[in-house]
């Protein structure tokens, strides 16, 4: 079915339906602007950890990091880890934003530098995320098309994903995003690690891996 085994298709369908239901459930709890944009500031540590994890990972990165790792070896992980050095910055500003009751970074610019910089930052943010989300959707579309053997075209996958995240995002605001990030984060972690023993076993264990892969491919400082 669509180039997938029936169990794969059923799992994917269940996941997509679950995400939509989570968004609808979150939308029912939104009673004010503060609830929509900040979730009433009532999220626990577990949800915020997974939300931060979800914010730092995207569906296109499976293609990007896998492709870079195939070409560069272990050094390809830096296509994702390049954000690692920015994370302490968010640890510092998060409690400041919470104490000052800011909802977005634009609120800080408005209070500190005035409305003109707030407007400039908003326009820049819209342009940046339009480009980033476009690249993310393109990567997702290519992945879906490859997995299904072309049964699902890139554009079909892109439209499905766009309608999906717009639906739960517009309906439920930040609460919907946090809940879906929590669910998706668990899937990413569990499914990533569950593949490792099968992949290592397929190449004959770690000794077989070192026999089949050039030594320089194991360096984190691989060249371009």
Secondary structure as GFF3:
##gff-version 3
##sequence-region A 1 224
A	DSSP	alpha_helix	6	28	.	.	.	ID=ss1
A	DSSP	alpha_helix	33	38	.	.	.	ID=ss2
A	DSSP	three_ten_helix	39	41	.	.	.	ID=ss3
A	DSSP	alpha_helix	45	55	.	.	.	ID=ss4
A	DSSP	alpha_helix	61	72	.	.	.	ID=ss5
A	DSSP	three_ten_helix	73	77	.	.	.	ID=ss6
A	DSSP	alpha_helix	78	81	.	.	.	ID=ss7
A	DSSP	three_ten_helix	84	86	.	.	.	ID=ss8
A	DSSP	alpha_helix	87	100	.	.	.	ID=ss9
A	DSSP	alpha_helix	105	113	.	.	.	ID=ss10
A	DSSP	alpha_helix	115	147	.	.	.	ID=ss11
A	DSSP	alpha_helix	154	202	.	.	.	ID=ss12
A	DSSP	alpha_helix	205	212	.	.	.	ID=ss13
A	DSSP	three_ten_helix	215	218	.	.	.	ID=ss14
###
